Amino acid sequence: MSVLIYIDHTEGQIKKGSLEALSYGAALARKLNTTAEALLLGTVKEELSTLGKYGIAKIHQAADESFNAADAQVIANAVSAAVSASGANVVIFSFNATGVAVAPRLAASLKAGLVAGAVALPETENGFIVKKTVFSGKASAKVKINSAVKIISLNANSFGIHEMGDTTAEINIVDITPTENKVKVLSTELIKGEVPLAEAEIVVSGGRGLKGPENWYLISDLAHELHGAIACSRPVADDGWRPHHEHVGQTGVQVAPNLYIAIGISGAIQHLGGVNRSKTIVVINKDADAPFFKAADYGIVGDAFEVVPKMIEAVKKLKG
Ligand SMILES: Cc1cc2nc3c(=O)[nH]c(=O)nc-3n(C[C@H](O)[C@H](O)[C@H](O)COP(=O)(O)OP(=O)(O)OC[C@H]3O[C@@H](n4cnc5c(N)ncnc54)[C@H](O)[C@@H]3O)c2cc1C
């Protein structure tokens, strides 16, 4: 019996959301009086044993390089094998693209109950009850998992990353080989020079209040100064001002940065559904009654064309 946390990675780097999942899994293991173990499929640049500082006792690694580009079904098959071998009864994923694709497949194969998008540690006094957000973050629900193996995917920024001290994790190389890929990724093209939106710590986002694509320099200049990613509301992408991969919201990319700056965006529920997991939200809008202010941590009522250049200057001054 143990808690097994799946370590997600890209380009040789462990994703920040996985560090949060490790912290969450370790806290859950302490609550259940058991051990926290982690699973890495493929290879990363980091020294794995240092992940002990998040409270992880043991890391199982299946180091076959082809896992680095495996599809969700292959990963689910491998995690399933690791769960059987380690005897884990709780499996934790990040609620990101990998978690969304892999966790349900694993649940089906293990006949396990899954709660996707958890926001707190489970209550374990009377069963195993997990709190999650529903209706695009407008409400929360408590879900009881009754199956022997339980799977949770954790919403970003809902638990935090917690270091426990300089403990070293034991590394256990496991003999799990990838099953055959049903699909094959022939090539991937990374957009160069841009901070990837879904992983960004800071996102600067613009809406129809910017009036047109010719004014987008306000968004890109601020994003550049803050080393942030650029995003937009859906109508901005629909009107062709910006590419669709930058559109955030219920029907676009879901983001959970430390800082989300919304400029000239009204704050419609469909937009908020994709950004309300951000740690800090700053809203700049000339309409004091814009709904976005209700979701904001900080708000500036003002004209973007006056406020944003001043912000850019202030950031430059701070950096200088
Ligand atoms: C099924 C469905 C799914 C949808 N999915 C999404 C989604 O995923 N993402 C999404 O974003 N939308 C989505 N929408 C659209 C959503 O309902 C809103 O229409 C959209 O978010 C509004 O975009 P906006 O805030 O940029 O524009 P507007 O609603 O036009 O708001 C512009 C804002 O800019 C402010 N403003 C104007 N001038 C200035 C200025 N000079 N300085 C500062 N502020 C200024 C205004 O006060 C206003 O608040 C969806 C809609 C539907 C029906």
The ligand as an ORCA input file, in Angstrom:
! r2SCAN-3c Opt
* xyz 0 1
  C     -19.991     28.512    -25.958
  C     -19.089     29.701    -25.765
  C     -17.757     29.475    -25.469
  C     -16.895     30.559    -25.291
  N     -15.592     30.319    -24.975
  C     -14.774     31.383    -24.726
  C     -13.420     31.178    -24.333
  O     -12.926     30.042    -24.230
  N     -12.655     32.264    -24.091
  C     -13.133     33.552    -24.185
  O     -12.374     34.494    -23.936
  N     -14.418     33.761    -24.552
  C     -15.235     32.722    -24.836
  N     -16.509     32.963    -25.231
  C     -16.906     34.347    -25.481
  C     -17.277     35.099    -24.204
  O     -18.627     34.864    -23.870
  C     -17.081     36.624    -24.368
  O     -17.856     37.051    -25.450
  C     -15.616     37.004    -24.608
  O     -14.792     36.465    -23.608
  C     -15.515     38.529    -24.597
  O     -14.223     38.880    -25.030
  P     -13.611     40.291    -24.597
  O     -13.719     40.426    -23.118
  O     -12.287     40.413    -25.240
  O     -14.551     41.348    -25.350
  P     -15.696     42.295    -24.803
  O     -16.766     41.519    -24.119
  O     -16.095     43.123    -25.961
  O     -15.003     43.181    -23.692
  C     -14.039     44.158    -23.955
  C     -13.676     44.804    -22.621
  O     -12.671     45.774    -22.848
  C     -12.940     46.903    -22.060
  N     -12.299     48.046    -22.720
  C     -12.675     48.685    -23.872
  N     -11.793     49.633    -24.183
  C     -10.851     49.634    -23.213
  C      -9.690     50.396    -22.977
  N      -9.294     51.375    -23.835
  N      -8.949     50.135    -21.881
  C      -9.299     49.152    -21.010
  N     -10.408     48.388    -21.188
  C     -11.161     48.626    -22.284
  C     -14.445     46.997    -22.010
  O     -14.866     47.737    -20.878
  C     -14.828     45.521    -21.952
  O     -14.965     45.101    -20.611
  C     -17.376     31.885    -25.411
  C     -18.732     32.094    -25.693
  C     -19.575     31.012    -25.870
  C     -21.022     31.276    -26.169
*
